Amino acid sequence: MKKILFIAICLILGFVFKPYLTFSAVDNENINTEIELLNKQIAEKKARVKRLEESIAQVKKDINAKRLEATSLKNQIAILDNRTTQIELDIEATEEKLDTLNLEITALEMKIKLQEEDIKRQKEMLAELIRTINYEADKSYLEVIAAYDNFSDFYNRVQYLQVVEEDLGSNAKSLRLAKESLEEKKGSTEERKESYEKLKVSLDEKKEDYEEQIFGKENLLFQTKSSEMTFQALLENLRKQYQEIESEIASVEREVRNKLEAQNKLSATTDANFDGLFSWPSQSRYVTSYFHDPEYPYRHIFEHNAIDIRAGQGTPIKAAASGYVGRARVCSSSSCYSYVMLLHSDNFSTLYGHLSKIIVSEEQFVTRGDVIGYSGGTPGTVGAGPFVTGPHLHFEIRKNGIPVNPLNYLAKDWE
């Protein structure tokens, strides 16, 4: 009778130790098939993104080639058209990346489901192994001996229990590894979800860039009335205004800084323990044009010594650090470029351009974070300046009067 019971227990345990028999093999197979299909779609999407990025690279080459040609209205329109095409392709590539992330998230969630089922099975196996060992451990030596008709059966039982104990260690390790793998998959899923949300924001920004490029071209044609002569006249005016502003910035900074330093104002009242890091001047962190940006549409006319930050018309603009207002250029027309320049300690200065409204006065002291004006840049609005494509903030940081890359000095407070 006891031999029959022993065989029955072995059969039951043998069944429990086969994990894939306790869960629907059909369900398992279906999920794995779905994951394979998702992986295939992911590969196709990535291949599509690669082709789009190759097309974008070619459009960039076309833009650079156009910039090497003589500056003309026709050439400038071609550059704007190519830039529009580049953004269109970039939008399409971003949408494909979003689809890819969505598919990857779905595949990971399916893998997590399989992993959780596997962990559940392993826990059941582990519990059964522990129950078996505890059951045998509760018996006295005489009970164990009396339970078998001969030594051979007793020996087989001892061997079996050794296997059970080994399985216990093996299954415990397997369970630990399965849990670690599950946590990794969950972490990867969360990372992709975060990337997805950031990419969605980026897509919206790119769509705004696209609309601005279209509007910029229309505005250029409107300003020039499609006349090459008018375009060249406006271009000459732009060059002249740029040179005047650069000269003005250099002379004002030198004169006002010397005056303030003579009064010991800069070192006495600016940021305590200033470490050279500046705050972002607007809530937005989206950069539409970079410092010395090779894709800047008017780079063949003058270098872009700033970053352009996306900021809707009328957005509050704040002082990036404490300092004195060196220049507050207020304009009354759209062809005039309005800006504020702040002087800081350690020979730093900051410039805020395309302002629609300025609310500070020259030689006024401002504290980091104080509102100094409101953004502009919408074509045709006061203070925007010529050849703008849309509302934004032109932001410069200068060290010893020389423009430096603002991104090297701005606090990374978006992470």
C-alpha positions in Angstrom: 0.0 0.0 0.0 2.8 2.4 0.9 4.6 1.6 -2.3 1.5 2.5 -4.3 1.2 5.8 -2.3 4.9 6.5 -3.0 4.5 5.9 -6.7 1.4 8.2 -6.7 3.2 11.0 -5.0 6.1 10.7 -7.5 3.7 10.9 -10.4 1.9 13.9 -8.9 5.3 15.7 -8.3 6.5 14.7 -11.7 3.5 16.4 -13.1 4.0 19.6 -11.1 7.6 19.9 -12.1 6.7 20.3 -15.7 5.9 24.0 -15.8 4.6 24.3 -19.3 1.9 21.7 -18.7 0.2 23.8 -16.0 -0.3 26.7 -18.3 -2.1 26.7 -21.7 0.4 25.8 -24.3 -1.9 27.2 -26.9 -2.0 30.6 -25.1 1.8 30.6 -24.9 2.1 29.8 -28.6 -0.4 32.5 -29.6 1.4 35.2 -27.6 4.8 34.2 -29.0 3.3 34.3 -32.5 2.0 37.8 -31.8 5.4 38.9 -30.5 7.1 37.6 -33.7 4.6 39.6 -35.8 5.3 42.7 -33.7 9.1 42.2 -34.1 8.6 42.0 -37.8 6.6 45.2 -37.9 9.2 46.9 -35.7 12.0 45.9 -38.1 10.0 47.3 -41.1 9.4 50.6 -39.2 13.1 51.0 -38.4 14.0 50.3 -42.0 11.5 53.0 -43.0 13.1 55.5 -40.5 16.5 54.7 -41.9 15.4 55.5 -45.5 13.7 58.7 -44.4 16.9 59.8 -42.5 18.9 59.1 -45.7 16.4 61.4 -47.6 16.8 64.1 -44.9 20.6 63.9 -45.3 20.3 64.4 -49.1 18.0 67.4 -48.6 20.6 68.9 -46.2 23.2 68.5 -48.9 20.9 70.3 -51.4 20.4 73.2 -48.9 24.2 73.5 -48.4 24.8 73.5 -52.1 22.2 76.3 -52.6 24.0 78.4 -49.9 27.2 78.3 -51.9 25.4 79.9 -54.8 25.0 83.7 -55.2 22.4 85.2 -52.9 19.2 85.8 -54.7 15.5 85.7 -54.1 15.1 82.6 -56.2 17.9 80.9 -54.3 16.5 81.9 -50.9 13.1 80.6 -51.9 14.7 77.3 -52.9 16.5 77.1 -49.5 13.2 77.7 -47.7 11.5 75.0 -49.9 14.2 72.5 -49.2 14.0 73.3 -45.5 10.2 72.7 -45.6 10.8 69.3 -47.3 13.4 68.5 -44.7 10.9 69.2 -41.9 8.2 67.2 -43.7 10.5 64.2 -43.9 11.5 64.7 -40.2 7.8 64.7 -39.2 7.3 61.5 -41.1 10.3 59.9 -39.5 9.2 61.0 -36.1 5.7 59.5 -36.7 7.4 56.2 -37.7 9.5 56.3 -34.5 6.4 56.8 -32.4 4.8 53.8 -34.1 8.0 51.8 -33.5 8.0 52.7 -29.8 4.3 51.8 -29.5 4.9 48.3 -31.1 7.9 47.8 -28.8 5.8 48.7 -25.7 3.1 46.2 -26.8 5.7 43.4 -27.4 7.3 44.1 -24.0 3.9 44.0 -22.3 3.3 40.6 -23.9 6.7 39.3 -22.8 5.9 40.6 -19.3 2.7 38.6 -19.3 4.5 35.4 -20.2 7.2 36.1 -17.6 4.6 36.7 -14.9 2.9 33.4 -15.8 6.3 31.7 -15.7 7.1 33.1 -12.3 3.7 32.0 -11.0 4.4 28.4 -12.2 7.8 28.4 -10.6 6.4 29.6 -7.3 3.9 26.7 -7.4 6.8 24.3 -8.1 8.9 25.7 -5.3 6.0 25.4 -2.8 5.4 21.8 -3.8 9.1 21.0 -3.4 9.2 22.6 0.1 6.0 20.7 1.1 7.6 17.4 0.0 10.8 18.0 1.9 8.9 19.1 5.0 6.7 16.1 4.8 9.7 13.7 4.8 11.5 15.8 7.5 8.7 15.3 10.0 9.1 11.5 10.0 11.3 9.7 12.5 14.1 7.4 11.4 12.1 4.3 12.4 9.0 5.5 10.4 11.1 6.0 7.3 12.6 2.5 7.6 9.2 0.8 8.3 7.6 2.5 5.3 9.6 0.3 2.8 9.4 -3.5 2.2 13.1 -3.7 1.2 16.3 -1.8 1.2 16.1 -1.2 -2.6 12.9 0.8 -2.2 14.4 2.8 0.7 17.5 3.6 -1.3 15.4 4.8 -4.3 13.4 7.0 -2.0 16.6 8.5 -0.5 17.9 9.2 -4.1 14.6 10.7 -5.0 14.7 13.1 -2.0 18.2 14.2 -3.0 16.9 15.1 -6.4 14.0 17.0 -4.8 16.5 19.0 -2.7 18.6 19.8 -5.8 15.5 20.8 -7.7 14.7 23.1 -4.8 17.9 25.0 -5.2 17.7 25.1 -9.0 14.1 26.3 -9.0 14.9 29.0 -6.4 17.7 30.3 -8.6 15.5 30.1 -11.7 12.8 32.1 -9.9 15.3 34.8 -8.9 16.5 35.1 -12.4 13.0 35.2 -13.8 12.1 38.1 -11.3 15.2 40.0 -12.3 14.3 39.6 -16.0 10.8 40.7 -15.3 12.0 43.9 -13.6 14.3 44.6 -16.5 11.4 44.3 -19.0 9.2 46.5 -16.8 12.0 49.1 -16.7 12.4 49.0 -20.5 8.7 49.5 -20.9 8.7 52.6 -18.7 11.7 54.0 -20.6 10.0 53.5 -23.9 6.8 55.1 -22.6 8.8 58.2 -21.4 10.5 58.3 -24.8 7.1 58.1 -26.5 5.8 61.1 -24.6 8.9 63.2 -25.3 8.7 62.3 -29.0 5.1 63.3 -29.1 6.0 66.7 -27.8 8.8 66.9 -30.4 6.4 66.0 -33.1 4.1 68.8 -32.2 7.1 71.2 -32.2 8.2 70.0 -35.7 4.7 70.6 -37.0 4.9 74.1 -35.7 8.3 74.5 -37.5 6.7 73.3 -40.7 3.9 75.9 -40.5 6.5 78.6 -39.7 8.6 77.7 -42.8 5.5 77.9 -45.0 4.6 81.3 -43.4 8.3 82.5 -43.7 8.3 81.8 -47.4 5.0 83.6 -47.9 6.2 86.6 -45.8 9.4 86.8 -47.9 7.5 86.9 -51.1 5.1 89.5 -49.6 8.0 91.7 -48.4 9.8 91.5 -51.6 6.7 91.5 -53.8 8.6 88.7 -55.7 11.1 91.3 -56.9 14.8 90.5 -57.0 15.6 94.2 -56.7 13.4 94.6 -53.6 15.0 91.5 -52.1 18.5 92.8 -52.6 17.5 96.2 -51.0 16.0 94.4 -48.0 19.1 92.2 -47.8 21.4 95.2 -47.7 19.3 96.8 -45.0 19.5 93.5 -43.0 23.3 93.4 -43.3 23.6 97.1 -42.3 21.2 96.6 -39.3 23.2 93.5 -38.2 26.5 95.4 -38.3 25.1 98.4 -36.5 23.6 96.2 -33.7 26.9 94.2 -33.3 28.8 97.5 -33.1 26.3 98.9 -30.6 26.4 95.8 -28.4 30.2 95.9 -28.3 30.5 99.7 -27.5 27.6 99.7 -25.0 28.9 96.7 -23.1 32.3 98.2 -22.8 31.1 101.6 -21.7 28.4 100.5 -19.3 30.5 97.7 -17.8 33.4 100.1 -17.1 30.9 102.5 -15.5 29.4 99.9 -13.3 32.7 98.4 -12.3 34.0 101.8 -11.3 31.0 102.0 -8.9 31.7 98.4 -7.8 28.1 97.5 -8.7 28.6 94.4 -10.7 30.5 92.4 -8.1 28.5 93.8 -5.2 25.0 93.2 -6.4 24.9 90.3 -8.9 24.3 86.7 -8.1 26.1 85.5 -4.9 28.5 82.6 -5.7 27.7 82.9 -9.5 29.0 79.7 -11.0 28.6 80.6 -14.7 25.4 78.7 -15.1 22.4 80.6 -16.4 18.7 79.9 -16.1 16.5 79.4 -19.2 14.9 82.7 -20.1 11.6 81.2 -21.0 9.5 78.2 -20.0 10.1 76.5 -23.3 13.2 74.4 -23.8 12.6 73.7 -27.5 15.5 75.1 -29.7 14.5 75.9 -33.3 18.0 77.1 -34.3 21.3 76.4 -32.7 24.5 78.3 -32.1 26.4 78.6 -35.5 23.6 76.4 -36.9 24.6 75.0 -40.3 20.9 74.8 -41.2 20.2 78.5 -40.3 18.4 79.8 -43.4 20.4 83.1 -43.5 23.8 81.7 -42.5 25.2 82.8 -45.9 24.4 86.4 -44.9 25.6 86.3 -41.2 26.5 83.8 -38.6 23.9 82.7 -36.0 25.5 83.6 -32.7 22.6 82.5 -30.5 20.0 79.8 -30.0 16.5 80.5 -31.0 14.0 79.2 -28.4 10.4 78.5 -29.3 8.2 81.1 -27.5 4.7 82.2 -28.6 4.1 85.8 -29.2 3.8 87.6 -25.8 5.5 84.9 -23.7 7.2 86.4 -20.5 11.0 86.5 -20.9 13.1 86.3 -17.7 16.6 87.4 -16.8 18.9 84.3 -17.1 21.0 85.7 -14.2 21.1 88.8 -12.0 22.7 91.9 -13.5 22.2 95.4 -15.0 20.4 96.4 -18.1 23.1 97.6 -20.5 20.8 98.2 -23.4 17.0 98.2 -23.9 16.4 98.8 -27.6 12.7 99.6 -28.1 11.3 99.6 -31.6 8.2 101.1 -33.1 8.1 99.2 -36.4 8.3 95.6 -37.6 11.5 96.2 -39.6 13.4 97.2 -36.4 15.0 94.6 -34.2 14.3 95.1 -30.5 16.4 93.6 -27.8 17.6 93.7 -24.2 21.2 93.2 -23.1 22.1 92.4 -19.5 25.5 92.7 -18.0 26.6 90.1 -15.4 29.7 89.5 -13.3 32.7 87.5 -14.6 32.5 89.4 -17.9 29.3 87.6 -18.9 26.4 89.3 -20.8 23.2 88.0 -22.2 21.0 89.2 -25.0 17.3 88.7 -25.6 16.1 89.5 -29.2 12.8 89.9 -31.1 11.0 91.3 -28.1 7.5 92.6 -28.7 7.6 94.6 -25.4 10.3 95.7 -23.1 9.5 96.5 -19.4 13.0 97.4 -18.1 15.1 100.5 -18.5 18.8 100.9 -19.0 21.1 100.6 -16.0 18.3 99.1 -14.0 19.3 96.1 -11.8 17.3 92.9 -12.3 17.4 89.7 -10.4 17.6 86.2 -11.9 14.1 85.2 -12.9 12.7 88.8 -13.2 10.5 89.4 -16.3 12.3 91.8 -18.5 10.0 91.8 -21.5 7.8 89.7 -23.8 8.7 87.6 -26.8 7.9 88.5 -30.4 9.2 87.5 -33.8 5.9 87.1 -35.5 6.4 88.6 -39.0 4.9 92.1 -39.3 4.9 92.8 -35.5 6.7 95.5 -33.7 10.4 94.7 -32.9 10.4 91.5 -34.9 13.0 92.6 -37.4 13.2 91.6 -41.1 13.1 88.1 -42.6 11.7 86.4 -39.4 9.7 83.1 -39.9 7.8 83.0 -36.6 7.6 83.9 -32.9 10.7 82.9 -30.9 13.4 84.2 -28.6 16.8 85.0 -29.9 19.1 84.3 -26.9 22.8 85.0 -26.7 25.4 84.5 -24.0 28.7 86.4 -24.4 31.9 86.1 -22.5 34.4 89.0 -22.7 32.1 90.4 -25.4 32.5 87.3 -27.6 29.4 85.1 -28.4 29.6 81.6 -26.9 27.3 78.6 -27.2 24.4 79.2 -24.7 23.8 75.4 -24.3 27.2 75.1 -22.7 26.1 77.6 -19.9 22.4 76.9 -19.5 21.3 74.8 -16.5 20.0 71.4 -17.6 16.9 71.7 -15.5 14.7 69.7 -17.9 16.2 66.3 -16.9 
